[in-house]
Amino acid sequence: MPRTAAAIATVVALAAALTACAAQPEPEPEWTEEAAYAEAEEVFRAYIAASDFESHEDESVYVTGDLRELHDGEDVFEGHDIQTRGESVLTQFTPTSFRTVGDEASVDALACFDDSTFEMNIDGGGWTSPREDPIYAVELSFASVDGELLVSHLDETAALEC
Amino acid sequence: MLIVVGSALAALGIIPDAAPLTDFVLPDECTYQQLRAGLCEAGGDPGLAIGGHQHQPGSQPPAPEPPSRPGPPGGQTQPIGGPGPGTGPETPAGPGGEPGGWQCLDPAQQVIGGTCLTDPAPDPDPATEPEPSAQPPAIPPLTAYDVEVFVPTPAAPTIEPFGVAIARAPMNVAIATASQTVGGELFGLPMSVTFTPELLTIDYGDGTIAEVAQAAPTWEQLGQEQLSPTATGHTYAERGTAAVSVDVSYSAVVDFGPWGIHPVGGYVVAEGPTTDVHIYEKQSYLVAQTCAENPSGPGC
């Protein structure tokens, strides 16, 4: 009898242990290429929407690294009366690379803008198209911060014909 | 740092020359507002955004320079004439009788036109520069992007045995990695950045990718026999050619000298060159004679 009880107790303990193991969900991969690319585009669109001259959103929440430093630094437009009309259209967003190291992810991308209708009136000086080339390409980098992709680099590039 | 000595807006005349927009410092970045305003145009008039230097991926880092205030370095344009009528104090016309406007020189002393809006005031006396200890520069948190232009390129991997692989037998990928220190300039300050290899990502070219920590030794360094399995080895299923590469992920710290040592957040990934590996097939036959003795025998 004691031997039977011990066997039953062992089986119960083993079953409980296996159940405990099974209850632990398999960790999901932190990043997938598709998800990272989609999130990168979403974050970039949110950033440019918040960066509108008339917007009162804080666009710096979408950036990190050097770009964050730039946003936190001196605002070259401060003290000027800036009016805008027309629109800037993001015509193309092309992710070019995705990397993960441990839990961190980074995405590089190229994008095209069409600012053909965009004009600025600065300090009442009259409406003018501020760019020589209203259709232009930019290079972008994104880096993960606490599990969210943020724009870490933004600059014009000649690497893409828009 | 990209030193902007004249803005597109000022050049277009929509901002007065004296406006503070005409002379400021941008890092190798632009905000979206600056992009829309044409302050970062890549293919535009070179007279609009020139001077200083800009690091490009793959380029050699610049030689270290002594610390300086943010401002136009030696590459800035130099005004050689005065502003024209209606744009500022009256000055005589140029030597050729051309009407007014700034005439500017690029670093090669070539006239580049009237879009140079740099303050003609001379650079401040270096003797009046504050001591580093008196006015420490503000160094932001460093990210991998800040130092990626300095990252050393990994060497090509050593493929064992003898640069080839044998199908269904272990091969080995070895690569020598070590901490490396590179000098350069960051945020206008001289510094040295030390890269320490933390992770190797080996792409075997057949869809298999392995990550190993820090080291990929040879069979000899491991004290193992040839064609024995290793942590960085792989067994190809069939013959052919595979493009093998090893990317090295480095952690980094930046030493700004008197301004301290700053860690870099994240890893800097250096992509290694690709090596084509021919995968051969080995077949064994038990035969009665050598190929020299019987050239038409099996496998000869």
HADDOCK unambig.tbl for C-alpha pairs under 7 A between the chains (distance, minus, plus):
assign (segid A and resid 48 and name CA) (segid B and resid 32 and name CA) 6.47 0.50 0.50
assign (segid A and resid 51 and name CA) (segid B and resid 32 and name CA) 6.48 0.50 0.50
assign (segid A and resid 51 and name CA) (segid B and resid 33 and name CA) 6.29 0.50 0.50
assign (segid A and resid 65 and name CA) (segid B and resid 142 and name CA) 6.89 0.50 0.50
assign (segid A and resid 65 and name CA) (segid B and resid 143 and name CA) 5.86 0.50 0.50
assign (segid A and resid 67 and name CA) (segid B and resid 29 and name CA) 6.16 0.50 0.50
assign (segid A and resid 67 and name CA) (segid B and resid 31 and name CA) 6.96 0.50 0.50
assign (segid A and resid 69 and name CA) (segid B and resid 140 and name CA) 6.99 0.50 0.50
assign (segid A and resid 76 and name CA) (segid B and resid 21 and name CA) 5.83 0.50 0.50
assign (segid A and resid 122 and name CA) (segid B and resid 14 and name CA) 6.44 0.50 0.50
assign (segid A and resid 122 and name CA) (segid B and resid 15 and name CA) 6.89 0.50 0.50
assign (segid A and resid 125 and name CA) (segid B and resid 14 and name CA) 5.43 0.50 0.50
assign (segid A and resid 130 and name CA) (segid B and resid 8 and name CA) 6.96 0.50 0.50
assign (segid A and resid 130 and name CA) (segid B and resid 9 and name CA) 6.14 0.50 0.50
assign (segid A and resid 130 and name CA) (segid B and resid 37 and name CA) 5.28 0.50 0.50
assign (segid A and resid 130 and name CA) (segid B and resid 38 and name CA) 5.68 0.50 0.50
assign (segid A and resid 131 and name CA) (segid B and resid 37 and name CA) 6.35 0.50 0.50
assign (segid A and resid 131 and name CA) (segid B and resid 38 and name CA) 4.57 0.50 0.50
assign (segid A and resid 132 and name CA) (segid B and resid 44 and name CA) 6.57 0.50 0.50
assign (segid A and resid 153 and name CA) (segid B and resid 29 and name CA) 6.19 0.50 0.50
assign (segid A and resid 154 and name CA) (segid B and resid 29 and name CA) 5.50 0.50 0.50
assign (segid A and resid 154 and name CA) (segid B and resid 30 and name CA) 5.68 0.50 0.50
assign (segid A and resid 154 and name CA) (segid B and resid 31 and name CA) 6.84 0.50 0.50
assign (segid A and resid 155 and name CA) (segid B and resid 29 and name CA) 5.35 0.50 0.50
assign (segid A and resid 155 and name CA) (segid B and resid 30 and name CA) 5.32 0.50 0.50
assign (segid A and resid 156 and name CA) (segid B and resid 40 and name CA) 6.45 0.50 0.50
assign (segid A and resid 156 and name CA) (segid B and resid 41 and name CA) 6.33 0.50 0.50
assign (segid A and resid 156 and name CA) (segid B and resid 42 and name CA) 5.56 0.50 0.50
assign (segid A and resid 157 and name CA) (segid B and resid 42 and name CA) 5.97 0.50 0.50
assign (segid A and resid 158 and name CA) (segid B and resid 42 and name CA) 6.59 0.50 0.50
assign (segid A and resid 158 and name CA) (segid B and resid 43 and name CA) 6.97 0.50 0.50
